[in-house]
Amino acid sequence: MSATWSLTYPRPIEEGDLRDEYPLALLTLALEKTGVKYSLLPSERILLQGKALRQLKENREINVMWSMTDLQRERDLLPIRIPIGKGLIGWRVFLIAKNAQPLFDDVTSLQDLITLNPVQGEEWPDTKILQANGFNVVTVKDHKRGFSAVTTNRAHFFPRSVIEILQELKIPSIANELMLEANLAIHYPTAMYFFVNKGNTTLARLIETGLQRAIVDGSFDALFLSSYEETLKRLDLDNRRVFHLENPSLPELTPIEDKKLWYYPEQPRETTE
């Protein structure tokens, strides 16, 4: 009788958090492609990202998670270097206060945008990326406090990944106070990966094998498009003014050259920066 692989991932703050829906569906798809028996369950307690990263490093409570990569995370953990959201985590549009659009209508250059203060989580890789590009970043403990930082005018905008923002705007407490900025986007090269403990190379190989099979047979792209195609149409990145930022925390082994692993908007209107 073959053994069952037990995979445990960080339990989210709220049951049914839609941000976990696609990574879980993709992880399930990858495991199905390998043909192994498996169980995939959340941890017993809620684990915020910083805590989850520490627990995985110490091989406690969880044995897999998904997170945006950076140099430190790849030092501490074992990444499976297939960007699970095809790089969309690095395409950001903004949540702003309901009356703030005129402030952003005046932004025509990156220098203009840098005069406005974004909010990000204190342990998020994005914070260092924005700071490295000249932004004065307001930091908070978690994403819920990010929304209130904009509502209370501590920050001018909350850059959210294109794969998060429309779901967030379905939440009445957010939609009542904040709105989607109409014309701008920022982009930096980055990836969200599945990570396992450094010592768990067998599990890493299993997940990577499943993901590669899903890429080859088209089921990876099919899941990606069924999850995000409508969102991408609605956010209309092609017609936004996109500011491209440097990512000094991008690990050298990120497979930037492998075009099939990334999503690119058709013809973004590049800035003159």
Summary of the structure (lengths in Angstrom):
residues: 273
radius of gyration: 18.7
end to end distance: 60.6
largest distance: 65.9
contacts: 834
relative contact order: 0.20
helix: 40%
strand: 23%
